[in-house]
Amino acid sequence: MTKMKVKPGRWLYAIGVLLIVAGIIVAGATAVNGAMSAMKDSIKMQAPGKSTVQLEKTGAYTMTYAASSDGKPVTDTAAYQGLSFQLTDADGGSVSVKSVSGTVMTFTVSKPGAYTMDAEYSGGSGPSATLMLMPTSGINGALISGIFWAFLIIGVALIVVTAVLRRKNRRKMLVGNGNQ
């Protein structure tokens, strides 16, 4: 009895898995590239203190601690807990600054222009830090998500279709040889 090859070949499983892995890699690279681009174009400001910044875009902005006074990255924000932020537009209107996590704050501006950030300690003084301010839209989450899901869906579909076709063809071969 000769061994017959079931088609399609098993190599299509590997292609499906590679598509899924490629989706993860491409989405990750796109996310890193977007984050690096946003950081490169970010506005730096010192806290505590008052800074006037020109915000060119409307929409959401993210503010994070970039470096401590000694130039090292801020990994623990416990020393900055008493630091509060007040943002005002050119007309003196207040813009709400919300804390997302210990190191990340967000706010939304409705019009481009000059904004003044006043960062002060409620107790009067504390350590200083460099803050990084960037448009949240610089990191395109929809694109990253779309890339990931497209590769994932295509990869899984290829694996499922290959399994179904192999099973169907294996049954045909067994029936054709008189085995059931």
C-alpha positions in Angstrom: 0.0 0.0 0.0 1.5 3.3 -1.0 1.2 6.4 1.2 -0.8 9.2 -0.5 -0.2 12.8 0.2 -3.1 14.7 1.7 -3.6 18.1 0.1 -3.2 21.0 0.9 0.1 20.4 2.6 0.9 21.0 6.2 3.2 23.9 5.3 0.0 26.1 5.1 -0.3 25.7 8.9 3.2 27.2 9.2 2.2 30.1 6.8 -0.9 30.8 9.0 1.2 30.8 12.2 3.8 33.1 10.5 1.0 35.5 9.5 -0.1 35.7 13.1 3.5 36.3 14.3 4.1 38.8 11.5 0.9 40.7 12.6 2.2 40.9 16.2 5.6 42.1 15.0 4.3 44.7 12.5 1.7 46.0 15.0 4.4 46.3 17.7 6.9 48.0 15.3 4.1 50.4 14.2 3.3 51.2 17.9 7.0 51.8 18.7 7.5 53.9 15.7 4.4 56.0 16.5 5.5 56.4 20.1 9.1 57.4 19.2 7.7 59.9 16.6 5.4 61.4 19.2 8.2 61.6 21.8 10.5 63.3 19.3 7.9 65.9 18.6 6.9 66.4 22.2 7.1 69.6 24.1 9.3 69.6 27.2 8.5 71.7 30.3 9.8 72.0 33.9 7.8 71.3 37.0 7.2 72.8 39.4 6.8 76.1 37.5 4.8 77.9 34.9 5.2 77.3 31.2 3.4 78.7 28.2 3.2 76.2 25.3 1.8 76.5 21.8 -0.5 73.6 21.1 -1.0 73.3 17.3 -3.7 70.6 17.3 -7.1 70.2 18.8 -7.9 67.0 20.7 -6.3 64.9 23.4 -2.9 65.4 24.8 -0.8 63.2 27.0 1.7 64.5 29.6 4.2 62.3 31.4 7.2 62.6 33.6 10.3 62.3 31.3 13.2 62.9 33.7 14.0 63.8 37.3 16.1 66.8 38.2 19.3 64.7 37.9 18.4 63.7 34.3 17.4 60.1 35.1 14.1 58.7 33.8 11.2 58.8 36.3 10.1 55.3 37.2 8.5 56.1 40.6 6.4 59.2 40.9 5.9 59.0 44.7 8.2 62.0 45.2 5.9 64.1 42.9 2.6 63.2 44.6 1.9 66.7 45.9 2.4 68.2 42.4 -0.9 69.6 40.9 -1.4 70.9 37.4 -3.6 73.8 36.2 -3.9 74.4 32.5 -5.5 77.5 31.1 -6.1 78.6 27.5 -5.3 82.1 26.1 -8.7 83.4 27.2 -8.0 82.3 30.8 -10.4 79.4 30.6 -9.5 76.3 32.7 -8.8 73.0 31.0 -9.2 69.8 33.1 -6.0 67.8 33.6 -6.8 64.2 34.6 -4.4 61.6 36.0 -4.6 58.3 34.1 -1.9 56.6 36.2 0.9 57.8 38.5 3.0 58.8 35.6 0.5 59.8 32.9 -1.9 62.7 32.7 -4.3 63.7 29.9 -6.3 66.7 28.8 -8.2 67.8 25.8 -8.0 71.2 24.0 -10.9 72.5 21.8 -8.8 75.0 19.9 -5.2 75.5 18.9 -3.3 78.2 20.6 -1.2 79.3 23.6 -1.9 77.4 26.8 -0.3 78.0 30.2 0.6 75.1 32.5 1.0 75.9 36.1 2.5 73.0 38.1 2.9 73.6 41.8 3.2 71.6 45.0 0.4 71.9 47.4 2.9 71.9 50.3 5.0 74.7 48.7 8.1 72.8 47.4 9.3 69.5 46.2 11.6 67.8 43.6 11.6 69.1 40.1 11.1 67.0 36.9 11.0 67.5 33.2 7.6 66.7 31.7 6.9 65.6 28.2 3.7 66.8 26.5 2.5 65.3 23.2 -0.7 64.9 21.2 -2.3 61.5 22.0 -3.2 61.1 18.3 0.5 60.8 17.5 0.2 57.1 18.4 -2.5 55.8 16.0 -4.2 53.0 18.0 -6.7 52.3 15.2 -3.9 51.6 12.7 -2.1 49.4 15.1 -5.2 47.5 16.0 -6.2 47.1 12.4 -2.9 45.7 11.4 -2.9 43.2 14.3 -6.4 42.0 13.7 -6.0 41.7 9.9 -3.0 39.5 10.2 -4.6 37.5 13.0 -7.8 36.9 11.1 -6.1 35.9 7.9 -3.7 33.6 9.7 -6.4 31.9 11.7 -8.6 31.6 8.6 -5.7 30.0 6.7 -5.2 27.5 9.5 -8.9 26.6 9.7 -9.4 26.3 5.9 -6.3 24.1 5.7 -7.5 21.8 8.5 -11.0 21.5 6.9 -9.6 20.8 3.4 -7.1 18.3 4.7 -9.8 16.5 6.6 -12.2 16.5 3.6 -9.4 15.2 1.3 -8.3 12.6 3.8 -11.8 11.2 3.9 -12.1 11.1 0.1 -8.8 9.2 0.0 -10.0 6.7 2.6 -13.4 6.2 0.8 -11.6 5.9 -2.6 -9.3 3.1 -1.2 -12.2 1.2 0.3 -11.3 2.1 3.9 -14.0 3.7 6.1 
